[in-house]
Amino acid sequence: MVRTTKKAAAAKVSVSDKSLEEIKKSLKPGMTVRIYQKIKELNPKGEEKERLQYFEGLIIARKHGQEVGATITVRKLSDGVGVEKIYPLSLPTIAKIEIKKEAVVRRAKLYYLRGEYNKRLKEKKTA
């Protein structure tokens, strides 16, 4: 029986080839992600239209590990105001997740970024 480590498995599959489920499993605090979500809207005629809307920000927490009810908390600054969204990873309206950057962090929860923390996180080289 041959076992591969997580690093070896990650090296075999590039980011563009990963499925949505594999990306959801690899999400960690410190990653900057862009989450595309399907939004249904009604136009003035009463017709229902569907569009994609994205939310780009830093993952500050991941809760409940690999369970069905696992969630991630994504935070961004919008006009100087902090905005956080909590996404259940089993949400059927999530169409796509893009990993933009990854930072080196030593905490599982990055709640200290909500306050007056001014240092930048160290970015990890992804190549």
C-alpha angles and dihedrals in degrees: 000000000000119000124198124201123234091252092053092048091049091051092055095055120054121217094253093052096051119108121232091256093054091049091050090053092050097051113120137171111274095041119121107219139178112216117198114206129186112238123194116209136178117227122211091270090058095251117142117234129185125212139167120249123183133208116199121195149112121293106235098173143016117195134192096017114227096349124123090252095052116143138188126207113218121193131192137166114242115186090335094310121110114235122191129188127187113214122194104219091221091059108133093210093066104106102175141355121206121194107216104174140354125213130200107247133171098201134075092215120040098197090136087076089071092069134057094303108146104176118102120236116249111252121227118227110248111195 
